[in-house]
Amino acid sequence: MKVLSFIPVILSFIILAAHFSRAGHSILALLSLILPFLLFIKKSWVARLIQIALIIGAAEWVRVIFEYVEIRKYYGADWTRLAIILSSVAVFTLLSALIFQNKSMKRIYKLSK
């Protein structure tokens, strides 16, 4: 059951890796694929690092929304669907960081004080 809790985190990183790969940022794509493997290390710094990376990933999606919407507007193309989809991805990525706030994850990663 605990393994299922990691699915949103892993999926968020895979989607970020695809985004970075498409944009030609190979190092960021590779980093996005490597970070989930840190989940095997049951330390508090790992949970915080993953959370920070997911928050930065969500911020990247927000940046991309503004960039792509401006491009679509410039060409006179519809941008609403693009904004909705990328906003959903940004929210999903941000919410993935909250997984470490539940009781079992706090216990596993020793986040309780």
C-alpha positions as protocol buffer text, in pm:
chain_id: "A"
residue {
  index: 1
  type: MET
  ca { x: 0 y: 0 z: 0 }
}
residue {
  index: 2
  type: LYS
  ca { x: 284 y: 240 z: 81 }
}
residue {
  index: 3
  type: VAL
  ca { x: 434 y: 180 z: -262 }
}
residue {
  index: 4
  type: LEU
  ca { x: 116 y: 320 z: -420 }
}
residue {
  index: 5
  type: SER
  ca { x: 176 y: 645 z: -232 }
}
residue {
  index: 6
  type: PHE
  ca { x: 486 y: 704 z: -442 }
}
residue {
  index: 7
  type: ILE
  ca { x: 309 y: 679 z: -779 }
}
residue {
  index: 8
  type: PRO
  ca { x: 218 y: 1051 z: -801 }
}
residue {
  index: 9
  type: VAL
  ca { x: 574 y: 1149 z: -710 }
}
residue {
  index: 10
  type: ILE
  ca { x: 728 y: 917 z: -967 }
}
residue {
  index: 11
  type: LEU
  ca { x: 477 y: 1017 z: -1235 }
}
residue {
  index: 12
  type: SER
  ca { x: 545 y: 1386 z: -1169 }
}
residue {
  index: 13
  type: PHE
  ca { x: 917 y: 1331 z: -1220 }
}
residue {
  index: 14
  type: ILE
  ca { x: 863 y: 1127 z: -1537 }
}
residue {
  index: 15
  type: ILE
  ca { x: 647 y: 1404 z: -1685 }
}
residue {
  index: 16
  type: LEU
  ca { x: 908 y: 1664 z: -1586 }
}
residue {
  index: 17
  type: ALA
  ca { x: 1178 y: 1451 z: -1749 }
}
residue {
  index: 18
  type: ALA
  ca { x: 977 y: 1434 z: -2071 }
}
residue {
  index: 19
  type: HIS
  ca { x: 930 y: 1812 z: -2064 }
}
residue {
  index: 20
  type: PHE
  ca { x: 1300 y: 1879 z: -2007 }
}
residue {
  index: 21
  type: SER
  ca { x: 1399 y: 1625 z: -2271 }
}
residue {
  index: 22
  type: ARG
  ca { x: 1170 y: 1785 z: -2529 }
}
residue {
  index: 23
  type: ALA
  ca { x: 1314 y: 2126 z: -2443 }
}
residue {
  index: 24
  type: GLY
  ca { x: 1667 y: 1993 z: -2496 }
}
residue {
  index: 25
  type: HIS
  ca { x: 1772 y: 2004 z: -2131 }
}
residue {
  index: 26
  type: SER
  ca { x: 1923 y: 1656 z: -2105 }
}
residue {
  index: 27
  type: ILE
  ca { x: 2085 y: 1708 z: -1765 }
}
residue {
  index: 28
  type: LEU
  ca { x: 1758 y: 1824 z: -1607 }
}
residue {
  index: 29
  type: ALA
  ca { x: 1576 y: 1533 z: -1772 }
}
residue {
  index: 30
  type: LEU
  ca { x: 1829 y: 1287 z: -1632 }
}
residue {
  index: 31
  type: LEU
  ca { x: 1810 y: 1448 z: -1288 }
}
residue {
  index: 32
  type: SER
  ca { x: 1430 y: 1419 z: -1298 }
}
residue {
  index: 33
  type: LEU
  ca { x: 1463 y: 1048 z: -1368 }
}
residue {
  index: 34
  type: ILE
  ca { x: 1726 y: 989 z: -1099 }
}
residue {
  index: 35
  type: LEU
  ca { x: 1560 y: 1178 z: -811 }
}
residue {
  index: 36
  type: PRO
  ca { x: 1284 y: 918 z: -748 }
}
residue {
  index: 37
  type: PHE
  ca { x: 1550 y: 656 z: -675 }
}
residue {
  index: 38
  type: LEU
  ca { x: 1640 y: 857 z: -366 }
}
residue {
  index: 39
  type: LEU
  ca { x: 1306 y: 745 z: -220 }
}
residue {
  index: 40
  type: PHE
  ca { x: 1478 y: 420 z: -121 }
}
residue {
  index: 41
  type: ILE
  ca { x: 1685 y: 618 z: 131 }
}
residue {
  index: 42
  type: LYS
  ca { x: 1464 y: 658 z: 437 }
}
residue {
  index: 43
  type: LYS
  ca { x: 1605 y: 986 z: 566 }
}
residue {
  index: 44
  type: SER
  ca { x: 1431 y: 1315 z: 637 }
}
residue {
  index: 45
  type: TRP
  ca { x: 1658 y: 1510 z: 400 }
}
residue {
  index: 46
  type: VAL
  ca { x: 1545 y: 1287 z: 112 }
}
residue {
  index: 47
  type: ALA
  ca { x: 1180 y: 1368 z: 172 }
}
residue {
  index: 48
  type: ARG
  ca { x: 1255 y: 1740 z: 191 }
}
residue {
  index: 49
  type: LEU
  ca { x: 1474 y: 1729 z: -121 }
}
residue {
  index: 50
  type: ILE
  ca { x: 1199 y: 1553 z: -315 }
}
residue {
  index: 51
  type: GLN
  ca { x: 942 y: 1804 z: -191 }
}
residue {
  index: 52
  type: ILE
  ca { x: 1161 y: 2098 z: -293 }
}
residue {
  index: 53
  type: ALA
  ca { x: 1225 y: 1943 z: -634 }
}
residue {
  index: 54
  type: LEU
  ca { x: 851 y: 1893 z: -687 }
}
residue {
  index: 55
  type: ILE
  ca { x: 774 y: 2251 z: -586 }
}
residue {
  index: 56
  type: ILE
  ca { x: 1040 y: 2376 z: -828 }
}
residue {
  index: 57
  type: GLY
  ca { x: 891 y: 2145 z: -1091 }
}
residue {
  index: 58
  type: ALA
  ca { x: 546 y: 2295 z: -1035 }
}
residue {
  index: 59
  type: ALA
  ca { x: 697 y: 2643 z: -1069 }
}
residue {
  index: 60
  type: GLU
  ca { x: 853 y: 2534 z: -1398 }
}
residue {
  index: 61
  type: TRP
  ca { x: 510 y: 2428 z: -1523 }
}
residue {
  index: 62
  type: VAL
  ca { x: 368 y: 2768 z: -1430 }
}
residue {
  index: 63
  type: ARG
  ca { x: 654 y: 2938 z: -1617 }
}
residue {
  index: 64
  type: VAL
  ca { x: 586 y: 2718 z: -1919 }
}
residue {
  index: 65
  type: ILE
  ca { x: 216 y: 2807 z: -1910 }
}
residue {
  index: 66
  type: PHE
  ca { x: 293 y: 3176 z: -1947 }
}
residue {
  index: 67
  type: GLU
  ca { x: 552 y: 3115 z: -2218 }
}
residue {
  index: 68
  type: TYR
  ca { x: 337 y: 2884 z: -2429 }
}
residue {
  index: 69
  type: VAL
  ca { x: 22 y: 3093 z: -2388 }
}
residue {
  index: 70
  type: GLU
  ca { x: 211 y: 3398 z: -2518 }
}
residue {
  index: 71
  type: ILE
  ca { x: 331 y: 3197 z: -2818 }
}
residue {
  index: 72
  type: ARG
  ca { x: -23 y: 3078 z: -2892 }
}
residue {
  index: 73
  type: LYS
  ca { x: -161 y: 3430 z: -2858 }
}
residue {
  index: 74
  type: TYR
  ca { x: 108 y: 3564 z: -3093 }
}
residue {
  index: 75
  type: TYR
  ca { x: -2 y: 3321 z: -3363 }
}
residue {
  index: 76
  type: GLY
  ca { x: -369 y: 3378 z: -3291 }
}
residue {
  index: 77
  type: ALA
  ca { x: -421 y: 3017 z: -3186 }
}
residue {
  index: 78
  type: ASP
  ca { x: -652 y: 2899 z: -2910 }
}
residue {
  index: 79
  type: TRP
  ca { x: -462 y: 2876 z: -2581 }
}
residue {
  index: 80
  type: THR
  ca { x: -738 y: 2784 z: -2334 }
}
residue {
  index: 81
  type: ARG
  ca { x: -700 y: 2406 z: -2355 }
}
residue {
  index: 82
  type: LEU
  ca { x: -322 y: 2436 z: -2328 }
}
residue {
  index: 83
  type: ALA
  ca { x: -354 y: 2649 z: -2015 }
}
residue {
  index: 84
  type: ILE
  ca { x: -601 y: 2407 z: -1856 }
}
residue {
  index: 85
  type: ILE
  ca { x: -386 y: 2101 z: -1925 }
}
residue {
  index: 86
  type: LEU
  ca { x: -61 y: 2257 z: -1807 }
}
residue {
  index: 87
  type: SER
  ca { x: -231 y: 2405 z: -1500 }
}
residue {
  index: 88
  type: SER
  ca { x: -357 y: 2058 z: -1413 }
}
residue {
  index: 89
  type: VAL
  ca { x: -5 y: 1919 z: -1449 }
}
residue {
  index: 90
  type: ALA
  ca { x: 133 y: 2199 z: -1228 }
}
residue {
  index: 91
  type: VAL
  ca { x: -128 y: 2133 z: -958 }
}
residue {
  index: 92
  type: PHE
  ca { x: -68 y: 1756 z: -976 }
}
residue {
  index: 93
  type: THR
  ca { x: 308 y: 1810 z: -938 }
}
residue {
  index: 94
  type: LEU
  ca { x: 256 y: 2046 z: -645 }
}
residue {
  index: 95
  type: LEU
  ca { x: 13 y: 1810 z: -473 }
}
residue {
  index: 96
  type: SER
  ca { x: 261 y: 1524 z: -515 }
}
residue {
  index: 97
  type: ALA
  ca { x: 488 y: 1704 z: -270 }
}
residue {
  index: 98
  type: LEU
  ca { x: 218 y: 1673 z: -3 }
}
residue {
  index: 99
  type: ILE
  ca { x: 249 y: 1294 z: 8 }
}
residue {
  index: 100
  type: PHE
  ca { x: 523 y: 1331 z: 266 }
}
residue {
  index: 101
  type: GLN
  ca { x: 282 y: 1509 z: 500 }
}
residue {
  index: 102
  type: ASN
  ca { x: 75 y: 1197 z: 581 }
}
residue {
  index: 103
  type: LYS
  ca { x: 140 y: 1000 z: 900 }
}
residue {
  index: 104
  type: SER
  ca { x: 295 y: 690 z: 746 }
}
residue {
  index: 105
  type: MET
  ca { x: 539 y: 890 z: 533 }
}
residue {
  index: 106
  type: LYS
  ca { x: 634 y: 1106 z: 831 }
}
residue {
  index: 107
  type: ARG
  ca { x: 708 y: 788 z: 1024 }
}
residue {
  index: 108
  type: ILE
  ca { x: 903 y: 623 z: 740 }
}
residue {
  index: 109
  type: TYR
  ca { x: 1117 y: 929 z: 667 }
}
residue {
  index: 110
  type: LYS
  ca { x: 1140 y: 1035 z: 1034 }
}
residue {
  index: 111
  type: LEU
  ca { x: 981 y: 1373 z: 974 }
}
residue {
  index: 112
  type: SER
  ca { x: 794 y: 1394 z: 1305 }
}
residue {
  index: 113
  type: LYS
  ca { x: 954 y: 1594 z: 1581 }
}
